[in-house]
Amino acid sequence: MRLRPTDLALTGGFVLFALTEEYLIAMPGRWWPLVLALSAATVLFRRFVPLLAMTPHAVEPTSVFYSPAVIAGEQTVNFRLWQLVGTMIVIYTVGRHVPPHGFQRRGLIGAGLVVATFVVYLANDPGDPMAALFFPLAPYVLGVTLSVQARRIAAFREQQAREAILEERVRIARELHDMVAHSVTVMVVQAGAVRRRLDAGLPVDSELLRGIESSGREAVGELRRTLGLLRGEGADATQSPVGLDRLDELIAQVREAGLTVTLRQQKHPVPPAIDLSAYRIVQEALTNVLRHAGPARVEVTVGVESDGLHLEVVNDGRPVIVGAGGQGLIGMRERATLFGGELTARPREKGGFAVRARLPLPVAVLR
């Protein structure tokens, strides 16, 4: 945790308010600069040590420190308004960052300090019990309420992220199922051809056997990757698979939507499942450019290096603030992770946005 600009701005505003009050009202007591320095410090560092910052404010209004005074002909105590403001700021922070959640010790101590502040105010000014109740309780309740709301929002976003991951895995499982079904079908056809040749007493073509072996290895690889993924009931399995060989069609559609796209593609055979996921990653990255970047130039690069298939979608559009819970980014990362790869998506220093992914390839494919 570190100081934020808002901490400095709030402390500066608090000090300015206190100095203005001292200049306009000039209440008695030359000790106020020391109390102001202490109060400013508690406001500045309230998020770091909320309970410690609250402690002096709980005992600040006791009659030991303050005596009656006459201001503008009215009998009062020389307790400044800026002291009350500082107390309310710190009490809010205690409720926001140390709420009484699950009977935790820190939360109970914070609530106890708030109650002690109410008691001290009431004991020193019994004629105004509503003020003694409102000034400590209102900021504390506000802080606790916002803390509960923040926890609920965080839980909701986490649930959304889990659902997005599950949804993406279901879709991947469906698509990989199509790939496995294709491989197994090829094996059945080739095995049938071998059987017929054997029944007819003809020599068996070794290429057929190698084809069966290759299809079998491919099917086993896809089945291993799909292990553990759930497939939703009623999922639509009729969609035809796509791959990097159809990038030209995808980019043509994006160009029709108004983007200027340049494609640099190194043609190289890749396993069907990786080919499909690579296509989907590029598709989602281009979709995000359409949604968020505005009029932009986009460069799409696809190439194979010694460590696998590399994808890059870079644009020079307007800056975009990336949230961790975006479903599109979750889906792209899930696809890359499924094959042991990685994906990064971040703004560029020169402007725009860049999505880069690496999908490892089998050694036999890289040769």
C-alpha positions in Angstrom: 0.0 0.0 0.0 1.3 3.5 -0.8 0.1 7.0 -0.7 -2.4 8.0 -3.5 -2.9 11.4 -5.0 -6.3 11.5 -3.4 -4.7 11.1 0.0 -2.5 14.1 -0.6 -5.4 16.1 -2.0 -7.8 15.3 0.9 -5.1 16.1 3.5 -4.3 19.4 1.7 -8.0 20.3 1.6 -8.4 19.5 5.2 -5.5 21.7 6.3 -6.7 24.5 4.1 -10.2 24.3 5.7 -8.6 24.3 9.2 -6.4 27.4 8.5 -9.4 29.2 7.0 -11.4 28.5 10.2 -8.6 29.7 12.4 -8.3 32.9 10.4 -12.0 33.7 10.3 -13.0 32.7 13.8 -9.8 32.9 15.9 -10.9 30.6 18.7 -8.8 30.7 21.9 -5.9 28.4 22.5 -2.4 28.6 21.0 -2.0 24.8 20.9 -4.1 24.3 17.8 -1.1 24.1 15.3 0.1 21.0 17.2 -3.3 19.4 17.1 -3.7 20.3 13.4 -0.4 18.7 12.6 -1.5 15.5 14.4 -5.0 15.5 12.7 -3.4 16.1 9.3 -1.1 13.1 9.9 -4.0 10.9 10.9 -5.9 11.9 7.7 -2.9 11.4 5.5 -2.0 7.9 6.8 -5.5 6.8 7.8 -5.6 3.9 5.2 -2.3 2.5 6.5 -3.1 2.4 10.2 -6.9 3.2 10.5 -7.2 2.0 14.2 -4.1 3.9 15.3 -5.3 7.0 13.4 -8.7 6.7 15.1 -7.3 6.5 18.7 -6.5 10.2 19.3 -9.8 11.3 17.8 -11.7 9.1 20.2 -10.3 11.1 23.2 -9.9 14.4 21.6 -13.1 16.2 22.7 -12.7 15.4 26.4 -13.0 18.3 28.9 -9.5 17.6 30.0 -8.2 19.3 26.9 -10.9 21.9 26.3 -12.4 24.6 28.4 -15.5 26.8 27.9 -15.1 29.9 25.7 -17.3 32.7 24.5 -17.3 33.1 20.7 -19.4 36.0 19.2 -21.2 36.3 22.5 -22.2 32.7 22.6 -21.0 30.2 25.3 -19.2 27.2 23.7 -16.1 25.1 24.1 -12.9 25.8 22.1 -13.3 22.6 20.1 -12.8 23.5 16.4 -15.0 22.4 13.5 -12.0 21.2 11.6 -11.3 18.8 14.4 -14.7 17.3 13.9 -14.2 17.1 10.2 -10.9 15.2 10.7 -12.6 12.8 13.1 -15.4 12.1 10.6 -12.8 11.4 7.8 -10.9 8.9 9.9 -14.1 7.2 11.2 -15.3 6.7 7.7 -11.9 5.1 6.8 -12.3 2.7 9.8 -15.7 1.6 8.6 -14.5 1.3 5.0 -11.3 -0.6 5.7 -11.9 -2.3 9.1 -15.6 -3.2 9.1 -16.9 -5.5 11.8 -17.0 -8.5 9.3 -17.3 -11.9 10.8 -16.5 -10.7 14.3 -12.9 -10.2 13.5 -10.8 -8.6 16.2 -9.8 -5.5 14.2 -13.4 -4.9 13.2 -14.6 -5.1 16.8 -11.9 -2.8 18.0 -12.9 -0.3 15.3 -16.5 -0.4 16.3 -15.5 0.0 19.9 -13.5 3.1 19.1 -16.5 4.6 17.4 -18.7 3.8 20.4 -16.1 5.4 22.7 -16.1 8.5 20.5 -19.9 8.8 20.8 -19.6 8.4 24.6 -17.0 11.0 24.9 -18.9 13.5 22.8 -22.1 12.9 24.8 -20.4 13.1 28.2 -18.9 16.5 27.2 -22.0 17.9 25.6 -25.0 16.1 27.0 -27.4 18.9 25.8 -27.1 17.7 22.1 -27.3 13.8 22.1 -28.3 13.7 18.4 -25.0 15.5 17.4 -23.0 13.1 19.6 -24.8 10.2 17.8 -24.7 11.5 14.2 -21.1 12.7 13.8 -19.4 9.4 14.8 -22.1 7.1 13.5 -23.0 8.5 10.1 -19.5 8.3 8.5 -18.9 4.9 10.1 -22.1 3.4 8.7 -21.3 4.9 5.3 -17.9 3.3 5.4 -19.2 -0.1 6.4 -21.9 0.1 3.7 -19.4 0.8 1.0 -17.2 -1.9 2.3 -20.0 -4.5 2.1 -20.9 -3.2 -1.4 -17.3 -3.5 -2.6 -17.1 -7.1 -1.3 -20.3 -8.0 -3.1 -19.1 -6.3 -6.4 -15.8 -8.2 -6.1 -17.7 -11.5 -5.5 -20.0 -10.8 -8.5 -17.1 -10.0 -10.8 -15.3 -13.2 -9.7 -18.5 -15.2 -10.4 -18.7 -13.6 -13.8 -15.1 -14.5 -14.5 -15.7 -18.1 -13.5 -18.8 -18.3 -15.7 -16.9 -16.8 -18.6 -14.2 -19.3 -18.2 -16.7 -22.2 -18.0 -18.6 -20.9 -21.1 -15.3 -20.6 -23.0 -14.3 -24.1 -22.0 -17.6 -25.5 -23.1 -17.2 -23.9 -26.5 -13.6 -25.1 -26.8 -14.8 -28.6 -25.8 -17.4 -28.5 -28.5 -14.9 -27.4 -31.2 -12.2 -29.9 -30.1 -14.9 -32.6 -30.2 -15.4 -31.9 -33.8 -11.6 -32.2 -34.4 -11.5 -35.6 -32.6 -14.5 -36.8 -34.5 -12.8 -35.9 -37.7 -9.6 -37.8 -36.8 -11.5 -40.9 -35.7 -13.6 -40.9 -38.9 -10.4 -40.8 -41.0 -9.0 -43.7 -39.0 -12.1 -45.8 -39.5 -12.1 -45.1 -43.3 -8.3 -45.9 -43.6 -8.6 -49.0 -41.4 -11.5 -50.3 -43.5 -9.4 -49.8 -46.7 -6.6 -51.9 -45.1 -9.0 -54.7 -44.1 -10.5 -54.9 -47.6 -7.1 -55.1 -49.1 -6.1 -57.9 -46.7 -9.3 -59.8 -47.3 -8.6 -59.6 -51.0 -5.1 -60.8 -50.6 -3.6 -57.6 -51.8 -0.5 -55.9 -50.3 -1.2 -53.2 -47.8 0.0 -49.7 -48.6 2.3 -48.4 -45.8 0.9 -44.9 -46.4 -2.4 -46.1 -45.1 -0.9 -47.4 -41.9 1.0 -44.2 -41.4 -2.2 -42.3 -41.9 -4.0 -44.3 -39.3 -1.1 -43.8 -36.9 -1.0 -40.1 -37.5 -4.8 -39.7 -37.1 -4.7 -41.8 -33.9 -2.0 -39.6 -32.4 -3.9 -36.5 -33.3 -7.1 -37.9 -31.7 -5.3 -38.9 -28.5 -3.8 -35.4 -28.2 -7.2 -33.7 -28.6 -8.8 -36.1 -26.1 -6.2 -35.3 -23.5 -6.7 -31.6 -23.9 -10.5 -31.9 -23.6 -10.2 -34.0 -20.5 -11.9 -32.2 -17.6 -13.8 -29.7 -19.8 -17.6 -29.9 -19.5 -19.9 -29.8 -22.5 -23.2 -28.1 -22.0 -26.4 -30.1 -22.9 -27.9 -29.0 -26.1 -24.7 -27.4 -27.3 -24.7 -26.7 -31.0 -22.1 -29.0 -32.6 -23.1 -28.2 -36.2 -20.7 -25.3 -36.7 -18.0 -26.1 -39.3 -14.4 -25.7 -38.0 -12.4 -22.7 -39.1 -8.6 -22.1 -39.1 -5.8 -19.8 -40.1 -6.3 -20.6 -43.7 -9.5 -18.6 -43.5 -7.9 -15.4 -42.1 -8.3 -13.7 -45.4 -12.1 -14.1 -45.2 -12.1 -12.8 -41.6 -10.0 -9.8 -42.4 -12.1 -9.0 -45.4 -15.1 -8.8 -43.1 -13.2 -6.5 -40.7 -12.1 -4.2 -43.6 -15.8 -3.9 -44.7 -16.5 -2.7 -41.1 -14.1 0.2 -41.6 -10.7 -1.0 -40.3 -7.4 -0.8 -42.3 -5.9 -4.2 -41.8 -2.5 -5.5 -42.9 -1.9 -9.3 -42.7 1.5 -10.9 -42.6 1.1 -14.6 -42.5 3.7 -17.4 -42.7 1.9 -20.5 -44.0 2.8 -23.5 -42.0 0.8 -26.6 -41.2 -0.4 -26.8 -37.5 -2.6 -29.3 -35.7 -6.3 -28.7 -36.3 -7.2 -27.8 -32.6 -4.3 -25.2 -32.4 -5.3 -23.9 -35.8 -8.9 -23.4 -34.6 -7.9 -21.7 -31.3 -5.4 -19.4 -33.1 -8.1 -18.3 -35.5 -10.4 -17.6 -32.6 -7.8 -15.5 -30.8 -7.2 -13.4 -33.9 -10.9 -13.1 -34.4 -11.6 -11.9 -30.8 -8.7 -9.4 -30.9 -10.0 -7.9 -34.1 -13.5 -7.8 -32.6 -12.1 -5.8 -29.6 -10.5 -3.4 -32.0 -13.8 -2.8 -33.7 -15.5 -2.3 -30.4 -13.0 -0.1 -28.6 -10.3 1.4 -30.7 -12.3 3.5 -33.1 -10.9 4.2 -36.6 -7.5 2.5 -36.5 -4.9 0.7 -38.5 -4.3 -2.9 -37.6 -1.4 -5.2 -38.2 -2.0 -9.0 -37.9 1.1 -11.2 -37.9 1.1 -15.0 -37.9 4.3 -16.9 -37.9 6.0 -20.0 -36.7 9.2 -19.9 -34.7 11.3 -22.5 -32.8 9.1 -22.2 -29.7 5.7 -22.4 -31.4 3.0 -20.5 -33.3 3.2 -16.7 -32.7 0.2 -14.4 -33.2 0.2 -10.6 -33.0 -2.7 -8.1 -33.4 -1.5 -4.5 -33.0 -3.5 -1.3 -33.6 -2.9 2.4 -33.3 -6.3 3.3 -32.1 -7.4 5.3 -29.1 -6.2 4.2 -25.6 -8.2 1.5 -23.9 -8.3 0.8 -20.1 -8.2 -2.9 -19.7 -10.2 -4.6 -16.9 -9.2 -8.0 -15.6 -12.7 -9.4 -15.9 -13.2 -8.8 -19.7 -14.8 -12.0 -21.1 -13.0 -11.6 -24.5 -9.6 -11.5 -22.8 -10.5 -14.3 -20.6 -11.5 -16.4 -23.6 -8.3 -15.7 -25.4 -6.1 -16.5 -22.4 -8.1 -19.7 -21.8 -7.5 -20.8 -25.4 -3.7 -20.1 -25.1 -3.4 -21.7 -21.7 -5.2 -24.9 -22.9 -2.2 -25.7 -25.2 0.5 -24.6 -22.7 0.9 -21.2 -24.3 0.6 -17.6 -23.0 -1.1 -14.4 -24.1 -0.5 -10.8 -23.3 -2.9 -7.9 -23.9 -1.8 -4.4 -23.0 -1.7 -0.8 -24.3 1.3 0.2 -26.3 3.6 3.0 -25.3 3.2 4.7 -28.7 -0.5 4.5 -28.5 -3.0 1.8 -29.4 -3.2 -1.8 -28.1 -1.4 -5.0 -28.7 -2.4 -8.7 -28.3 0.4 -11.2 -28.5 0.1 -15.0 -28.1 2.3 -18.0 -28.4 0.9 -21.5 -28.9 3.5 -24.3 -28.6 3.6 -26.8 -31.5 4.6 -30.5 -31.5 8.2 -31.1 -32.4 7.1 -33.0 -35.5 5.3 -30.0 -36.8 8.2 -27.6 -36.3 10.5 -29.7 -38.3 
